Amino acid sequence: MVEFGWSPGLNRRETSGRRPDRDWAFARRHHGPCRFLFPLGELIGPLADTTPANNPKHDQDTTAMAFLEHAPSHVVGIDVSKLTLAVCPAPGNTACTAACTVASTVANTARAIRKLVAGLPSGTLIVCEPTGGHEALLLAELAAAGIACHRADTLKARAFARSFGRLAKTDAIDAALLAAYGQERWRHLPLHRPADRTQAQLAALVARRHDLMAIRGAELNRAKSPGCTLVSASCRSLVRTLDRQIETIDTAIAGLCAQCTLLARRIALYRSLPGVGPRTAISLAAAMPELGTMTGKQAASLAGLAPHPNDSGTLKGYRKTRGGRPQIRSILFMAALSAARCKGPLRPVFQRLIANGKKPIVALTALMRKIVVILNARMRDHLNDMS
């Protein structure tokens, strides 16, 4: 079996300076504990730049992001926890709703959230943070009511708080800072777009399979370690149980792909590129559903494969890839490794980079970028043909 998104062999220094297949803390700080559940259109990092393109053929906006066209009439920050929501309007918005007073607290239940949403006037912008999935109910109710919402990057929101010199942290303070963040940065905040049901199911299944494969690998390592025979037998028994669960999830994924024609075509299109196998194609479809709706540079930036300058004065620093969604790099690493070894259009690219003196890991990173740019272009052309 091949693990979804697993990248063995990344034991040397990467151009990003991180282990994308093991740095789960980095992934949680950016996107919460679930590594695959990303709503459509929520792009991060440099993708939020709205500077017009210099190339005329790129003048048309091809991203899946949506922004507010006019300033919101009210901005409300909501700090989400498992049981409660801390709600605080931005300064000057204290009368926006009877259920939303300064630093009020409501229960994180469907009934309480509906009551809160019912009191919000039109033109309100809600700003919240990812909290391990506990914000899902709030996002669903806001989407049903047609209320604009931005799910903020936790690192950016915390950096915004530090810019005021605020070191204290409570739910009420966090809600107030989120409201101020939305009031000041609303022009550059992409709005939350809920994923369709099929995409959400695929992301959940792929994430679960990824977790089961990680547990399976750990149990196999324990079973091979010298020690108690009973412990080894217990580990192997658990591995067999995990194999059955993984097989069940694989069947569910295959059924989901058979039901959705667009998803099946997307996976088949990804597999048409040498080096991209079935597991990689499915994982990429789950982790990066925006492929085909953006430019090549935006796709590379979303995948964390865009080299960012590091210059100061006369110093021209080493450009490193960073940001983006870390699990996409893990997925593309194995695809790039296969493409560099098998016969195909990408192998000469890798060999040329090596001949030019590039380190193997740098050449593989360039190949990863090329793969995501090619797949984005192919998917974009396919969507244009369908329309």
Secondary structure as UniProt FT lines:
FT   TURN            4..5
FT   TURN            8..9
FT   TURN            20..22
FT   HELIX           24..31
FT   TURN            40..41
FT   HELIX           45..48
FT   HELIX           56..58
FT   STRAND          74..80
FT   STRAND          84..89
FT   TURN            91..92
FT   TURN            94..95
FT   TURN            98..99
FT   TURN            102..103
FT   STRAND          104..107
FT   HELIX           110..118
FT   TURN            122..123
FT   STRAND          124..128
FT   TURN            132..135
FT   HELIX           136..145
FT   STRAND          148..151
FT   HELIX           154..162
FT   TURN            163..165
FT   HELIX           171..185
FT   HELIX           186..188
FT   HELIX           197..224
FT   HELIX           229..259
FT   HELIX           261..271
FT   TURN            274..275
FT   HELIX           278..287
FT   TURN            289..292
FT   HELIX           296..302
FT   TURN            303..304
FT   STRAND          307..308
FT   STRAND          311..312
FT   TURN            313..314
FT   STRAND          315..316
FT   STRAND          320..321
FT   HELIX           326..341
FT   TURN            345..346
FT   HELIX           347..355
FT   TURN            356..357
FT   HELIX           360..386
//
